[in-house]
Amino acid sequence: MSCTSILAIVFLFCIASSNAAVDIQPICQKAKNPSFCINLLSPKAGGDLKSLAQYTLNVDRTDTSNTVSLLKTLIGKSGVDPKLHSHYKNCLDHFDEEQALGDILEAIQLLKALDYQGVSSYMSAVMTNVDECLTDESPPDTSDLPKSAETVYQVSQISLIISNMLSNK
């Protein structure tokens, strides 16, 4: 067997193994909320790690965009409460195109470039931004923001877990 044939076989094996179906249980066991993870990934169960990463990044982009829209609405309605208004503006700074949303868009590009460690770094940054919004000292927030932000955090964490698994392959 020639060296070229051996290289071709190794290459095909690598492609086949990177496209192998993945059990979502090991991913979700590492998540903060395993049941949330299972509900998120179940529609894509049986996919390969890269397609799961792409899926979670797309979900995260949508959820973050929705949170930005929610924050803009909340800012408009919070004019009479300066502390709440300031809190929402601060959170918008953490979620906008300069921060969380921009980080997710960058992670999507890095996934296409197969830079899984870069994806992990950006997902960690998203989680930090969400955490900074949620821990901002302000009046009690009874809006949908805490739930929306927590969803972004959890999806980002799942994306981080998957990108770390891709890095370790």
C-alpha positions as CSV (number, residue, x, y, z in Angstrom):
1,M,0.0,0.0,0.0
2,S,1.4,3.4,-1.0
3,C,1.9,6.3,1.4
4,T,-0.7,8.2,-0.5
5,S,-3.3,5.4,0.0
6,I,-2.5,5.4,3.7
7,L,-2.9,9.1,4.0
8,A,-6.2,9.0,2.1
9,I,-7.5,6.3,4.5
10,V,-6.4,8.3,7.6
11,F,-8.0,11.5,6.1
12,L,-11.3,9.7,5.5
13,F,-11.2,8.2,9.0
14,C,-10.7,11.6,10.5
15,I,-13.6,13.0,8.5
16,A,-15.9,10.1,9.5
17,S,-15.0,10.4,13.2
18,S,-15.5,14.1,13.3
19,N,-19.0,13.7,11.7
20,A,-20.0,10.8,14.1
21,A,-23.3,11.1,15.9
22,V,-22.9,12.4,19.4
23,D,-24.7,11.3,22.6
24,I,-26.0,14.5,24.2
25,Q,-26.0,13.0,27.7
26,P,-22.3,13.7,28.4
27,I,-22.7,17.2,27.2
28,C,-25.7,17.9,29.3
29,Q,-24.2,16.3,32.5
30,K,-21.6,19.1,32.5
31,A,-24.3,21.9,32.1
32,K,-25.5,24.0,35.0
33,N,-29.1,22.9,34.2
34,P,-29.0,19.4,32.5
35,S,-32.7,19.4,31.8
36,F,-32.5,22.7,29.9
37,C,-29.6,21.3,27.9
38,I,-31.5,18.1,27.0
39,N,-34.5,20.1,25.9
40,L,-32.3,22.4,23.8
41,L,-30.2,19.6,22.2
42,S,-32.9,16.9,21.8
43,P,-34.1,18.2,18.4
44,K,-30.5,17.8,17.1
45,A,-29.7,14.6,18.9
46,G,-27.6,12.3,16.8
47,G,-25.8,15.2,15.1
48,D,-22.1,15.6,15.2
49,L,-20.4,18.0,17.6
50,K,-19.7,20.7,15.0
51,S,-23.4,20.8,13.9
52,L,-24.4,20.9,17.6
53,A,-22.0,23.8,18.1
54,Q,-23.5,25.6,15.1
55,Y,-27.0,25.0,16.3
56,T,-26.4,26.3,19.8
57,L,-24.5,29.4,18.5
58,N,-27.5,30.2,16.2
59,V,-29.9,29.8,19.1
60,D,-27.7,32.0,21.3
61,R,-27.6,34.7,18.6
62,T,-31.4,34.7,18.4
63,D,-31.8,34.7,22.2
64,T,-29.3,37.5,22.6
65,S,-30.9,39.6,19.8
66,N,-34.3,39.1,21.5
67,T,-32.8,40.2,24.8
68,V,-31.4,43.3,23.2
69,S,-34.9,44.1,21.8
70,L,-36.4,43.5,25.3
71,L,-33.8,45.8,26.9
72,K,-34.6,48.6,24.4
73,T,-38.3,48.2,25.3
74,L,-37.6,48.2,29.0
75,I,-35.4,51.3,28.7
76,G,-38.3,53.1,27.0
77,K,-40.7,52.1,29.8
78,S,-38.4,52.8,32.7
79,G,-38.1,56.6,32.5
80,V,-39.7,57.2,35.8
81,D,-37.3,55.0,37.8
82,P,-33.7,56.3,37.2
83,K,-32.1,53.2,39.0
84,L,-34.0,50.7,36.8
85,H,-33.4,52.8,33.7
86,S,-29.6,52.8,34.5
87,H,-29.7,49.1,35.1
88,Y,-31.3,48.4,31.8
89,K,-28.9,50.7,29.9
90,N,-26.0,48.9,31.7
91,C,-27.3,45.5,30.6
92,L,-27.8,46.7,27.1
93,D,-24.1,47.6,27.0
94,H,-23.3,44.0,28.0
95,F,-25.6,42.5,25.4
96,D,-25.2,44.7,22.4
97,E,-23.0,44.2,19.2
98,E,-20.0,45.5,21.1
99,Q,-20.2,42.8,23.8
100,A,-22.3,39.6,24.0
101,L,-24.0,39.7,20.6
102,G,-20.7,40.7,18.9
103,D,-18.9,37.9,20.7
104,I,-21.5,35.3,19.5
105,L,-21.1,36.6,15.9
106,E,-17.4,36.3,16.2
107,A,-17.7,32.7,17.6
108,I,-19.8,31.7,14.6
109,Q,-17.0,32.8,12.3
110,L,-14.4,31.1,14.4
111,L,-16.4,27.8,14.3
112,K,-16.4,28.0,10.5
113,A,-12.6,28.4,10.7
114,L,-12.4,25.4,13.0
115,D,-10.9,27.6,15.8
116,Y,-12.7,25.8,18.7
117,Q,-10.5,27.4,21.4
118,G,-11.5,30.8,20.0
119,V,-15.1,29.8,20.2
120,S,-14.6,28.8,23.8
121,S,-13.0,32.1,24.6
122,Y,-15.9,34.1,23.1
123,M,-18.5,31.9,24.8
124,S,-16.8,32.6,28.2
125,A,-16.9,36.3,27.4
126,V,-20.6,36.1,26.7
127,M,-21.2,34.4,30.0
128,T,-19.2,37.0,31.8
129,N,-21.3,39.8,30.1
130,V,-24.5,38.1,31.1
131,D,-23.3,37.6,34.7
132,E,-22.3,41.3,34.9
133,C,-25.8,42.3,33.8
134,L,-27.5,40.0,36.3
135,T,-25.3,40.9,39.3
136,D,-25.6,44.7,38.7
137,E,-26.9,46.2,41.9
138,S,-30.2,47.8,41.1
139,P,-33.8,47.7,42.3
140,P,-35.5,44.2,42.1
141,D,-36.2,43.5,38.4
142,T,-39.6,41.9,37.9
143,S,-39.4,42.1,34.1
144,D,-38.6,39.2,31.7
145,L,-34.9,40.3,31.6
146,P,-33.6,37.9,34.3
147,K,-35.2,34.9,32.6
148,S,-34.1,36.1,29.2
149,A,-30.5,36.7,30.3
150,E,-30.4,33.3,32.1
151,T,-31.4,31.6,28.9
152,V,-28.6,33.3,27.0
153,Y,-26.2,32.3,29.8
154,Q,-27.3,28.6,29.7
155,V,-27.1,28.3,25.9
156,S,-23.7,30.0,26.0
157,Q,-22.5,27.5,28.6
158,I,-23.7,24.6,26.4
159,S,-21.9,26.1,23.4
160,L,-18.8,26.4,25.6
161,I,-19.0,22.7,26.7
162,I,-19.4,21.6,23.0
163,S,-16.5,23.8,21.8
164,N,-14.3,22.5,24.6
165,M,-15.1,19.0,23.5
166,L,-14.3,19.9,19.9
167,S,-10.9,21.3,21.1
168,N,-10.1,18.1,22.9
169,K,-10.8,15.8,19.9
